[in-house]
Amino acid sequence: MAATKKKVDVTVTVSPKFQIVIPKPVREKLDIRAGQVLLVYAFDGALRIEIPKPISELRGIAQGIRWERSDRDRNDRF
């Protein structure tokens, strides 16, 4: 049986200094600590806040992709 993911919906207010507080249930669920770096960006009209993934998780991401010489422009070379 697949594990279900519990969704946490919370409303926050932007302070006069344009700050927001990440609510405790969200911090606990995502294990966010004080001083931790987060990525913040706008995408498709929404504000996104994400925990950056370590570079080690990207290892092998392109495995199995077949590249041809024509995929790369000659000007790409240094």
N, C-alpha and C positions, 0 to 999 in steps of 0.2 A: 504494500500500500504506500502511495506517495505521501510524503510529509506536506502538510499544508502550511503556507506562509501567512502569518497573521499580519494584516495591514494596519498601520498606525496612522490615523488621520488626526492632525492637530492644526489649529489656526494660530498663527503668530502675528505680532504687530511690529512694524518697523518703527524704531525709535527716532527722535529728532536728529540723531547722529547717523541715521541709516543703518543701524545695527538690528540684528534679530537674535533671539535666544533660541537655541535648539532645545525643545522640550525634553524633560528627563526620560519619558518613555522611549523617545527616539534615540537619545544618547545611549541608553542602556541596550536597546535592541541592536544598534550598530556598533556598540563598544567604542564610542567616540570619547576621547580624553581631552582635557584642557591642554592647549598648546599644540594640538594635532593640526596638521595642514590638510585643508580640504580644497577641492576644486569647485569654483563657482562660475557658472556661465549661463547665458541666455540661449535657449534652443527652442525653436518653434513656438515662440511667444510665451515660454515658461521659464522660470528660474530653476536651474538645476544645481544641486550641491551634491558632490560625490567624493567618496574616499578614493584617493589615487591608488592604483594598483602598483605593486613593486615590479620593477623591470624584469625580475626573474619569472613572473607569470606570463610574460610575452614570449618566452623562449619556445620556439617551435610553432609559432602562430601561422607562419607561412609554409609549413611543412606540407608537401604534396602539391603545391602550386607549380605548374609547369610554365617556365619563362622561355620566351623566344628572343633572339637577338633583336628582332624588329619591335619588340615591346619597349625598347629603350631608345631614345633619340641619341644620335651621335654626339650632340652637344651636351649630353648629360655627363660625359666623361671629363675628368679634370685634366 
